[in-house]
Amino acid sequence: MVQFPKVCLWLIRVIDKYVGELSGKIFFVLIFPMVGGLTYEVIARYVFHAPTIWAYDVTYMLYGSHFMLGATYTLYRKGHIRTDIIYDRLPVRGQGWIDAMAYLFLFFPGMIYFFAAGWQEALHAWQILERADTSPWRPPMYPFKTVIPMAAALLIIQGTSEFLKSLHAALRGEWI
C-alpha cells in the first residue's frame, strides 16, 4: 500500500481545524446582525410607519458576505451539490481519483480566476472608495467587495485539504 506523507496528514488537520471549522464558527455570526436589521426594518416600517433607508443595503451585504464566506465551511462539511448516480457505485480509489482530478482541473483554476478577478475588483473599489448607488444612504461597497477575494482565498486553502484527502483516498483506498 502506498505511504502517504505525514506532512500532508498534518496539513489536512491544520487546514480543517483552522480554516474549515473556524471559518464556519466565525462567519455564522453574520446572521445575527442581518436578522436584527431585518427585524428592525419590519417593525419600523409596519408598526411605526417609518421605513429606513439603510436596511436593504445592510441586509444584502451581510447576506452576501455570509453566503460567500460560508462556502468554505460548506466545502469542509461536504455540503455542496454533487451528482452521485455513478460516483457512489465506484470504489473509494475511484472516488478519490475523480475528486482529485476535479479539484485539480476544475476547482483550482476556477477559484484562482475568481480570486484574481475579485482582487482586482476589490482593489479598484478601495482605490475609489466606491459607494452603492442603490439608496440615498450610499453605503461603502469596498468592504463588501473585499469579501469576494477573501472567500476565494479561503476556498483555495480548504480545497487544498480536500484535494489531499482525495489523493489519499485514491492512493490508499480509504477516506480520511
N, C-alpha and C positions, 0 to 999 in steps of 0.2 A: 504494500500500500504506500502511496506517495506521502512523504512527510511534508506537512505544512509549516512554514517558518513561524517560530514563536513570536517574532516581532509583528507579524501580520495579525496573529490572535490578540496580542496586546493592543494593537492599533484599533482593531474592531471593538474591543471592550471600552477603550477610551472614547472613541467617537460615539458609540451607542450611549454611553453614560452621560457625556458632557455636551453632546450636540443633539442626539436624538431625543433622549428623555428630558434633559434640562430645557431644551427649546420648547417642548410641549408644556412643561410646567411654568415656564416664564410667560410665554405668549398667550396662554389661555386667559390670563387676567385682562386682556383687551376686551373680553366680553362684558366685563362689569361696567366700564365707562360707556360702552356702546349701549347697553341696556338702560343705564342711568340716563343717558342723553335722550334716548327714545321715549322713556317713561316721562321725563320732564317735558318733552315736546308735546306728548299726548295730553298730559294734564294741563299744560299751559294753553294749548290750542282749544281743547274741548270743555274744560272746566272754567277757565278764566278768559277765554276768547282772546288770547294774546299769543299768537304763534311766534316762534323765534326765527331769526334769520340764520342761525348757526347750526341748528340740529341736523339738517340734512347733510351738510358738508362734514361735520364731525362723525356722523354715523357711517357714511360711505367710506371715509378714510380709515376709521377704526375697523370696519368690517373687511375692507380690502387688505389691510395690514394683517388682521387675524387670519384671513384666508391664505395669504401668501406665506406668512411666517409659520403657519400651522402645517404647511405641506411637508416640512422636514420631519415632524413628529409622525405624520401620516405615513411617510415613506418608511420610517423606522418600525412602525407598527404593522406594516404590510396592508395598509388600508386603501391604497389606490386601486383603481379598476383594473381588472385583468380578465382576459378571456381564457377560461380553464377547460375548454372542451377537450383539447388534446393534451395540454400541459399536465393535468392531473393523472393521466394514464402513463406518463413517462416515469422511468426510474429516477431516483434522486440525481444521479450523474447527468442524465439528460436534461432535467430541470435546471441543474446548475449551469450546464453549458449554454442553454437557451438564455437564462438570466444574465450570465456573464457577457455573452455576445450582445444582448440587448443593451446592457449598461455601456459597454464599450463603444458600440457603433450607433446607438440611438440616443441614449440618455445623456452621456457626457458631451457629445457635440451640441445637442440642443441646449443643455444647461450652460455650456461655455458661451454660446451665442447669446442666450438670454442674459447672462451676466454682463457680457461686453456691451450689448445694446442698452441694458438697464443702467450700466455705469455711465455711459455717455449721456443718457437722458437725465440721470440724477445730477451729474456734474454740471450740465448746462442749466438745470433748474436752480442749483446753488449759485452759479455764476450770475444769473439774472434775478435771483431771489423771486422766483416765479410765484405768482398768486393765482388762485382759482377765479374763473370768470362766471361761476355758477350762481353767485349770490352777491348782494351788495356788501356782505361782510368781507369777501375776498380773502379767505384764509391762505396761509402759505402752503405751497404744494411741494416745496423741496424736501421736507422731512418725509412726506408720503412717497415721493418718487425714490427716495433712498431705500425704501423697503424692497424695491424690485431687485437691485443687485445684492442686497443683503440676503434675501430669500434664496436667490440663485446660488450664492456662495455657500450657504448652509446646506442646500440640496446637493451641491457638488461634494461637500465633505461627507454627508451622510451616504451619498451614492457610492463613495469610495468604500465605506464599510460594507454596504450591500453588495458591491462588486466582489470584494474579498470573500464574503460569505458564500456567494455564488461560485466563485472559483474553488473554494474549499469543498463545497458540495460536488462540484464537477470532478475534482481530483480524488476526494476521499469517499464519496458516495454517502455522505451524511451531512445533515444541516447543523449549523452551529446554533 
